[in-house]
Amino acid sequence: MENSIILSILIPAYEYPEGISRLLHSLHPWNQDECEVIISDDSVSVNIVNEVSNFIKSTGSNIELIPHKSSYSAANNWNNLINNANGEYLIIMHHDEFPYEKNFTQSVISKIFYSGNLQVGVMNLILLDDKRKWSALHFPAKLKVWIVKNIPKYIFYRNV
């Protein structure tokens, strides 16, 4: 049977349950036949586990929570997520980033099908400031478009 999961939303977590809760609520609801949400938790405490459990109980959402022994390397946590993903397309979203648009997952899936041959997508996200308050768009949209068209390698050098 062919995999029906189109999109894997991968969330690295570390000791910030409020951010995980806010992110999950901003993504909800998602079509669980087309989209999976996986959280890899490097935390020492059980706060993330408790927050995700409460979210699952209140929404009935299916979320895979993977405990991950902290190596103090974000990249190891990201790789753990990628290794466990089933989707054809992957998005790594951090606990301090939130979708700019409503119905985010359905919008992303629609754009995947509309593009026909998407390999890399750059999204508009809202970023929290140091006080964990809504800040601004993570990176100006017009600048992202220019970068992708003119110097695409730059998206790997900076967190665009």
Sequence and secondary structure as in RCSB ss.txt:
>XXXX:A:sequence
MENSIILSILIPAYEYPEGISRLLHSLHPWNQDECEVIISDDSVSVNIVNEVSNFIKSTGSNIELIPHKSSYSAA
NNWNNLINNANGEYLIIMHHDEFPYEKNFTQSVISKIFYSGNLQVGVMNLILLDDKRKWSALHFPAKLKVWIVKN
IPKYIFYRNV
>XXXX:A:secstr
      EEEEEEESS HHHHHHHHHHH S  TTTEEEEEEE  SSSHHHHHHHHHHHHH   EEEEE    S HH
HHHHHHHHH  SSEEEE  TTEEESSSSHHHHHHHHHHHHSS S     EEEE TTSSEEEESS HHHHHHHHHH
 TTHHHHTT 
